[in-house]
């Protein structure tokens, strides 16, 4: 197993490949999920050395945290796993609203602690910004909860650069989670440089761009009618074939290293200064364990540059 890395300026040390757990109990995201499969996924991932698990209140809702809580409650040593979870979705009115008010976040953390059956959360994120709470006040509440020992590190997710700077006014933000992959590189303009400067660890989501960067599809691939990805920019008919051409070039790099395409892509992210850890999602244990092959890839500097150039925005 690879050496552990420190997440930014936190005191959290993890294997650089974690587990995105939205398919563990995320019944509102995926149809026909089997909860035993979800529990086994978490157990087997941890047994293989994956010690960073990323979940959220809204996965289920609540059910992902509950299933992960059942698994970690049986662990002899709670400190062997680093748990990240997130809150901001307020369902109290009967519809989904984002809520960053300090009192809401305080209650959300307490509720997550119960579902996770633990007395501390390693990393707690504000999942989405609301429109009216000053972000330094929201982060301020998480700092209070950190001082109280309920959380160990503070994250924000999906914030704009302005919201991130406001939240980090007093240096309280440890981790930022946002969309970033070879096809969506907007974060390079402002958020990634800011994170690097402030020692905020950047955790990308959608690292494989909904499967395109895993090399799953060719030019003839058609999504089923009604699939939510049909509305996403990557899959538009004027863009998709150009992306596949680049992915085919990337496969040549993967062939040189003797590994499958996803592990080259994930290794490229880990070469970026602000990125310490990745959380590729998985539905089954064997998928999560395969992602550990990323840690066997050591990209040469010229290949890091080649991939960078290949996927520069046109």
The 8 nearest C-alpha neighbors of each residue, nearest first, counted from 0:
[[1, 2, 48, 14, 294, 47, 291, 3],
 [0, 2, 3, 294, 14, 15, 295, 291],
 [1, 3, 4, 0, 14, 15, 13, 294],
 [2, 4, 14, 13, 12, 1, 15, 5],
 [5, 3, 12, 13, 14, 15, 6, 2],
 [4, 6, 12, 11, 7, 13, 3, 10],
 [7, 5, 9, 11, 275, 200, 12, 8],
 [8, 6, 200, 199, 198, 9, 5, 173],
 [7, 9, 198, 6, 173, 10, 199, 5],
 [10, 8, 11, 7, 6, 152, 173, 5],
 [9, 11, 12, 8, 5, 6, 151, 152],
 [12, 10, 9, 6, 5, 13, 81, 121],
 [13, 11, 5, 4, 3, 6, 10, 14],
 [14, 12, 3, 4, 15, 50, 51, 11],
 [13, 15, 3, 16, 49, 4, 50, 1],
 [16, 14, 276, 13, 277, 17, 4, 275],
 [17, 15, 277, 14, 276, 278, 291, 49],
 [16, 18, 278, 51, 49, 277, 52, 15],
 [19, 17, 278, 52, 279, 280, 20, 53],
 [18, 20, 280, 278, 53, 279, 21, 52],
 [21, 19, 23, 54, 22, 53, 18, 280],
 [20, 22, 25, 23, 58, 19, 54, 63],
 [23, 21, 25, 20, 282, 24, 281, 29],
 [24, 22, 37, 20, 63, 21, 25, 34],
 [23, 25, 63, 62, 59, 26, 22, 34],
 [26, 24, 59, 58, 22, 21, 28, 27],
 [25, 27, 59, 28, 29, 24, 30, 32],
 [26, 28, 25, 59, 29, 58, 60, 30],
 [29, 27, 26, 25, 30, 58, 22, 59],
 [28, 30, 26, 27, 25, 32, 31, 22],
 [31, 29, 32, 26, 28, 27, 25, 33],
 [32, 30, 33, 29, 26, 34, 25, 28],
 [33, 31, 30, 34, 26, 29, 24, 22],
 [32, 34, 36, 35, 31, 37, 24, 23],
 [33, 35, 37, 36, 24, 38, 32, 23],
 [36, 34, 38, 37, 33, 39, 40, 32],
 [35, 37, 39, 34, 33, 38, 40, 283],
 [38, 36, 23, 34, 40, 35, 39, 33],
 [37, 39, 35, 41, 40, 36, 34, 42],
 [40, 38, 42, 36, 37, 41, 43, 35],
 [39, 41, 284, 37, 38, 43, 42, 283],
 [40, 42, 44, 38, 39, 43, 45, 37],
 [43, 41, 39, 45, 44, 40, 46, 38],
 [42, 44, 46, 45, 40, 41, 39, 284],
 [43, 45, 41, 47, 49, 46, 42, 40],
 [44, 46, 49, 48, 42, 47, 43, 50],
 [45, 47, 43, 44, 48, 42, 49, 41],
 [48, 46, 44, 45, 49, 43, 288, 0],
 [47, 49, 45, 46, 50, 44, 0, 14],
 [50, 48, 45, 44, 17, 47, 51, 14],
 [49, 51, 80, 45, 48, 81, 13, 14],
 [52, 50, 17, 81, 82, 49, 80, 13],
 [51, 53, 18, 82, 17, 83, 19, 81],
 [54, 52, 83, 19, 20, 84, 18, 82],
 [53, 55, 84, 20, 83, 21, 64, 52],
 [56, 54, 85, 84, 57, 58, 86, 64],
 [55, 57, 61, 58, 86, 60, 85, 64],
 [56, 58, 60, 55, 59, 61, 88, 86],
 [59, 57, 25, 60, 55, 63, 21, 56],
 [60, 58, 25, 62, 26, 61, 27, 24],
 [59, 61, 57, 58, 62, 56, 25, 27],
 [62, 60, 56, 59, 64, 63, 57, 58],
 [61, 63, 59, 65, 24, 64, 60, 66],
 [64, 62, 24, 23, 66, 65, 58, 61],
 [63, 65, 67, 62, 115, 66, 61, 114],
 [66, 64, 114, 68, 62, 63, 67, 115],
 [67, 65, 69, 68, 63, 64, 62, 38],
 [66, 68, 70, 64, 69, 65, 63, 71],
 [115, 67, 69, 65, 116, 71, 66, 70],
 [70, 68, 66, 72, 67, 71, 65, 73],
 [71, 69, 67, 68, 72, 73, 66, 42],
 [70, 72, 74, 73, 68, 69, 67, 77],
 [73, 71, 69, 70, 74, 68, 116, 117],
 [74, 72, 71, 70, 75, 69, 68, 76],
 [75, 73, 71, 76, 72, 77, 70, 79],
 [74, 76, 73, 77, 72, 71, 79, 78],
 [75, 77, 74, 78, 79, 80, 71, 73],
 [78, 76, 79, 74, 80, 75, 71, 72],
 [77, 79, 76, 80, 81, 75, 74, 121],
 [80, 78, 77, 76, 50, 81, 74, 45],
 [81, 79, 50, 78, 51, 77, 82, 52],
 [80, 82, 51, 121, 50, 52, 83, 79],
 [83, 81, 52, 121, 51, 120, 53, 80],
 [84, 82, 122, 53, 123, 121, 54, 52],
 [83, 85, 55, 54, 123, 53, 124, 122],
 [86, 84, 55, 124, 126, 123, 125, 56],
 [85, 87, 126, 125, 56, 88, 107, 55],
 [88, 86, 98, 97, 126, 125, 127, 99],
 [87, 89, 97, 96, 86, 95, 90, 98],
 [88, 90, 96, 91, 97, 95, 98, 87],
 [91, 89, 95, 93, 94, 92, 88, 96],
 [90, 92, 93, 89, 94, 95, 96, 88],
 [93, 91, 94, 90, 95, 89, 96, 88],
 [94, 92, 90, 91, 95, 89, 96, 88],
 [95, 93, 92, 90, 96, 91, 89, 88],
 [94, 96, 90, 89, 88, 93, 97, 92],
 [97, 95, 89, 88, 98, 94, 90, 87],
 [98, 96, 88, 129, 87, 89, 127, 128],
 [97, 99, 87, 129, 100, 89, 88, 96],
 [100, 98, 137, 129, 132, 87, 101, 104],
 [99, 101, 103, 102, 98, 132, 137, 104],
 [102, 100, 104, 137, 140, 103, 105, 99],
 [101, 103, 105, 104, 100, 106, 140, 99],
 [104, 102, 100, 106, 101, 105, 107, 99],
 [105, 103, 107, 101, 106, 102, 108, 100],
 [104, 106, 102, 108, 103, 107, 101, 109],
 [105, 107, 109, 103, 104, 108, 110, 102],
 [108, 106, 104, 110, 109, 105, 103, 111],
 [107, 109, 111, 105, 110, 106, 104, 112],
 [110, 108, 106, 112, 107, 111, 105, 113],
 [109, 111, 107, 113, 112, 108, 106, 114],
 [112, 110, 108, 114, 113, 109, 115, 107],
 [111, 113, 109, 115, 110, 117, 114, 116],
 [114, 112, 116, 110, 111, 115, 109, 117],
 [115, 113, 65, 111, 116, 112, 64, 68],
 [68, 114, 116, 112, 64, 113, 117, 65],
 [117, 115, 113, 68, 114, 112, 72, 118],
 [118, 116, 115, 112, 119, 113, 72, 120],
 [117, 119, 112, 149, 116, 120, 113, 148],
 [120, 118, 149, 150, 117, 121, 112, 148],
 [119, 121, 150, 122, 82, 149, 151, 123],
 [120, 122, 151, 82, 150, 81, 83, 152],
 [123, 121, 83, 152, 120, 153, 151, 150],
 [122, 124, 84, 153, 85, 154, 83, 152],
 [125, 123, 154, 85, 155, 126, 153, 84],
 [124, 126, 155, 86, 85, 127, 87, 156],
 [125, 127, 156, 85, 86, 87, 124, 155],
 [128, 126, 157, 156, 125, 87, 129, 97],
 [129, 127, 158, 130, 99, 97, 157, 126],
 [128, 130, 97, 98, 99, 131, 132, 127],
 [131, 129, 132, 128, 97, 98, 133, 99],
 [130, 132, 129, 133, 99, 100, 98, 128],
 [131, 133, 100, 99, 134, 130, 129, 137],
 [134, 132, 136, 135, 131, 137, 165, 166],
 [133, 135, 166, 137, 136, 165, 132, 138],
 [134, 136, 166, 138, 137, 165, 133, 139],
 [137, 135, 139, 134, 133, 138, 140, 101],
 [138, 136, 134, 101, 139, 140, 135, 99],
 [137, 139, 141, 135, 140, 136, 166, 134],
 [140, 138, 136, 142, 137, 141, 135, 143],
 [141, 139, 143, 142, 101, 138, 137, 144],
 [140, 142, 144, 138, 143, 139, 145, 153],
 [143, 141, 145, 139, 140, 144, 146, 138],
 [142, 144, 140, 146, 141, 145, 147, 139],
 [145, 143, 147, 141, 142, 149, 146, 150],
 [144, 146, 150, 142, 148, 147, 143, 151],
 [147, 145, 143, 144, 148, 142, 149, 150],
 [146, 148, 144, 145, 149, 143, 150, 142],
 [149, 147, 145, 146, 150, 144, 119, 151],
 [150, 148, 119, 144, 147, 145, 120, 118],
 [151, 149, 120, 145, 119, 148, 121, 152],
 [150, 152, 121, 145, 122, 120, 148, 149],
 [153, 151, 122, 150, 121, 173, 9, 123],
 [154, 152, 173, 123, 172, 122, 124, 174],
 [155, 153, 124, 174, 175, 123, 173, 172],
 [154, 156, 125, 124, 175, 126, 176, 174],
 [155, 157, 176, 126, 158, 175, 177, 127],
 [156, 158, 177, 127, 176, 159, 126, 128],
 [159, 157, 162, 156, 163, 128, 160, 127],
 [160, 158, 162, 161, 163, 157, 190, 164],
 [159, 161, 163, 162, 190, 164, 158, 189],
 [162, 160, 164, 159, 163, 165, 158, 166],
 [163, 161, 165, 159, 164, 160, 158, 166],
 [162, 164, 160, 166, 161, 165, 158, 167],
 [163, 165, 167, 161, 166, 162, 168, 160],
 [166, 164, 168, 162, 167, 163, 135, 134],
 [167, 165, 135, 134, 163, 164, 168, 138],
 [166, 168, 170, 164, 172, 171, 165, 169],
 [169, 167, 165, 166, 170, 164, 135, 171],
 [168, 170, 167, 171, 135, 166, 172, 165],
 [171, 169, 167, 168, 172, 197, 173, 166],
 [170, 172, 167, 169, 173, 138, 142, 153],
 [173, 171, 167, 153, 154, 170, 174, 199],
 [174, 172, 199, 153, 154, 152, 171, 8],
 [175, 173, 154, 200, 199, 201, 172, 153],
 [176, 174, 201, 155, 154, 156, 202, 200],
 [177, 175, 156, 202, 203, 201, 155, 157],
 [178, 176, 157, 203, 156, 204, 179, 175],
 [177, 179, 204, 203, 205, 180, 176, 183],
 [180, 178, 203, 183, 184, 204, 177, 206],
 [179, 181, 206, 183, 182, 184, 208, 205],
 [180, 182, 183, 310, 184, 179, 206, 307],
 [181, 183, 180, 184, 310, 208, 233, 179],
 [184, 182, 180, 179, 181, 185, 178, 186],
 [183, 185, 186, 179, 187, 180, 181, 182],
 [184, 186, 187, 188, 183, 179, 189, 190],
 [185, 187, 190, 188, 184, 191, 189, 179],
 [188, 186, 191, 185, 189, 184, 190, 192],
 [189, 187, 186, 185, 190, 191, 192, 184],
 [188, 190, 192, 187, 191, 186, 193, 160],
 [189, 191, 186, 193, 192, 160, 194, 187],
 [190, 192, 194, 187, 193, 186, 189, 195],
 [193, 191, 195, 194, 190, 189, 196, 187],
 [194, 192, 196, 190, 191, 195, 197, 189],
 [195, 193, 199, 191, 197, 192, 196, 198],
 [194, 196, 273, 192, 198, 193, 197, 191],
 [195, 197, 193, 194, 198, 192, 199, 191],
 [198, 196, 194, 199, 195, 193, 170, 192],
 [199, 197, 195, 7, 196, 194, 8, 200],
 [200, 198, 194, 173, 174, 197, 7, 195],
 [199, 201, 7, 174, 273, 274, 6, 175],
 [202, 200, 175, 274, 273, 176, 174, 203],
 [201, 203, 176, 277, 175, 274, 276, 200],
 [204, 202, 179, 177, 178, 176, 206, 201],
 [203, 205, 178, 206, 177, 179, 202, 176],
 [204, 206, 208, 207, 178, 209, 180, 203],
 [207, 205, 180, 204, 208, 203, 179, 279],
 [206, 208, 212, 210, 205, 209, 213, 211],
 [209, 207, 205, 210, 211, 206, 212, 180],
 [210, 208, 207, 211, 205, 212, 206, 228],
 [209, 211, 213, 207, 208, 212, 215, 214],
 [210, 212, 213, 208, 214, 209, 215, 216],
 [213, 211, 207, 214, 210, 208, 261, 246],
 [212, 214, 261, 210, 211, 215, 260, 207],
 [215, 213, 212, 211, 216, 260, 246, 210],
 [216, 214, 213, 210, 211, 217, 212, 220],
 [215, 217, 214, 220, 211, 218, 210, 243],
 [216, 218, 219, 220, 243, 215, 214, 240],
 [217, 219, 220, 240, 243, 216, 239, 221],
 [220, 218, 217, 221, 216, 240, 222, 243],
 [219, 221, 217, 218, 216, 222, 215, 223],
 [222, 220, 219, 223, 218, 224, 216, 234],
 [221, 223, 224, 226, 220, 229, 228, 225],
 [224, 222, 226, 225, 221, 229, 228, 227],
 [225, 223, 226, 222, 229, 227, 221, 228],
 [224, 226, 227, 223, 229, 222, 228, 230],
 [227, 225, 228, 224, 223, 229, 222, 230],
 [228, 226, 229, 230, 225, 231, 224, 222],
 [227, 229, 231, 230, 226, 234, 222, 209],
 [230, 228, 227, 231, 226, 234, 222, 235],
 [229, 231, 228, 227, 232, 234, 235, 226],
 [230, 232, 228, 229, 233, 234, 235, 227],
 [231, 233, 234, 235, 230, 238, 229, 239],
 [234, 232, 231, 239, 235, 238, 242, 182],
 [233, 235, 239, 232, 231, 229, 236, 238],
 [234, 236, 238, 232, 237, 239, 233, 231],
 [237, 235, 239, 238, 234, 240, 233, 232],
 [236, 238, 235, 239, 240, 241, 234, 233],
 [239, 237, 235, 236, 241, 240, 233, 242],
 [238, 240, 234, 242, 241, 236, 235, 233],
 [241, 239, 243, 242, 218, 238, 244, 237],
 [242, 240, 244, 243, 239, 238, 245, 237],
 [241, 243, 239, 245, 244, 240, 246, 238],
 [242, 244, 246, 240, 245, 241, 247, 239],
 [245, 243, 241, 247, 242, 246, 240, 248],
 [246, 244, 248, 242, 247, 243, 249, 241],
 [245, 247, 243, 249, 248, 244, 242, 250],
 [248, 246, 250, 244, 249, 245, 243, 251],
 [249, 247, 245, 251, 246, 250, 244, 252],
 [248, 250, 246, 252, 251, 247, 245, 253],
 [249, 251, 253, 247, 252, 248, 260, 254],
 [250, 252, 254, 249, 248, 253, 255, 247],
 [253, 251, 249, 255, 250, 254, 256, 248],
 [254, 252, 250, 256, 260, 255, 251, 258],
 [255, 253, 257, 251, 256, 252, 250, 258],
 [256, 254, 252, 253, 257, 251, 258, 250],
 [257, 255, 253, 254, 258, 252, 296, 263],
 [256, 258, 254, 255, 253, 259, 252, 260],
 [259, 257, 253, 256, 254, 260, 262, 263],
 [260, 258, 261, 253, 262, 257, 263, 254],
 [259, 261, 253, 263, 262, 213, 250, 214],
 [262, 260, 213, 264, 263, 259, 265, 212],
 [261, 263, 293, 265, 264, 260, 266, 259],
 [262, 264, 266, 260, 261, 265, 253, 267],
 [265, 263, 261, 267, 262, 266, 260, 268],
 [264, 266, 262, 268, 267, 263, 261, 293],
 [267, 265, 269, 263, 268, 264, 293, 262],
 [266, 268, 270, 264, 265, 269, 263, 303],
 [269, 267, 265, 270, 266, 271, 264, 274],
 [268, 270, 266, 271, 267, 274, 275, 265],
 [269, 271, 267, 268, 272, 266, 274, 303],
 [270, 272, 269, 268, 274, 273, 267, 275],
 [271, 273, 274, 270, 195, 269, 275, 191],
 [274, 272, 195, 200, 201, 271, 194, 275],
 [275, 273, 201, 271, 272, 269, 200, 276],
 [276, 274, 6, 269, 15, 200, 273, 4],
 [275, 277, 15, 16, 274, 202, 278, 17],
 [278, 276, 16, 17, 202, 279, 15, 203],
 [277, 279, 17, 19, 18, 16, 280, 276],
 [280, 278, 19, 18, 277, 281, 206, 17],
 [279, 281, 19, 18, 20, 278, 282, 21],
 [282, 280, 287, 283, 286, 279, 22, 19],
 [281, 283, 22, 284, 280, 286, 37, 23],
 [284, 282, 286, 40, 285, 281, 36, 287],
 [283, 285, 40, 287, 286, 43, 288, 44],
 [284, 286, 288, 287, 283, 289, 40, 281],
 [287, 285, 289, 284, 288, 283, 281, 290],
 [288, 286, 284, 290, 285, 289, 281, 44],
 [287, 289, 285, 290, 291, 286, 284, 44],
 [288, 290, 286, 291, 287, 292, 285, 293],
 [291, 289, 292, 287, 288, 293, 286, 262],
 [290, 292, 293, 289, 288, 294, 16, 287],
 [293, 291, 290, 294, 295, 289, 262, 296],
 [294, 292, 262, 291, 295, 296, 266, 290],
 [293, 295, 292, 296, 291, 1, 266, 297],
 [294, 296, 293, 292, 297, 291, 1, 262],
 [297, 295, 293, 294, 298, 266, 263, 262],
 [296, 298, 299, 295, 266, 294, 293, 263],
 [299, 297, 296, 302, 300, 303, 266, 267],
 [298, 300, 302, 301, 303, 297, 304, 296],
 [299, 301, 303, 302, 304, 298, 305, 270],
 [302, 300, 304, 303, 299, 305, 298, 306],
 [303, 301, 305, 304, 299, 300, 306, 298],
 [302, 304, 300, 306, 301, 305, 307, 267],
 [305, 303, 307, 301, 302, 306, 308, 300],
 [304, 306, 302, 308, 307, 303, 301, 309],
 [307, 305, 309, 303, 308, 304, 302, 310],
 [306, 308, 304, 305, 309, 310, 311, 303],
 [309, 307, 311, 305, 306, 310, 304, 303],
 [308, 310, 306, 307, 311, 305, 245, 249],
 [311, 309, 308, 307, 181, 312, 306, 182],
 [310, 312, 308, 309, 307, 313, 181, 184],
 [313, 311, 310, 184, 182, 183, 308, 309],
 [312, 311, 310, 309, 308, 182, 241, 238]]
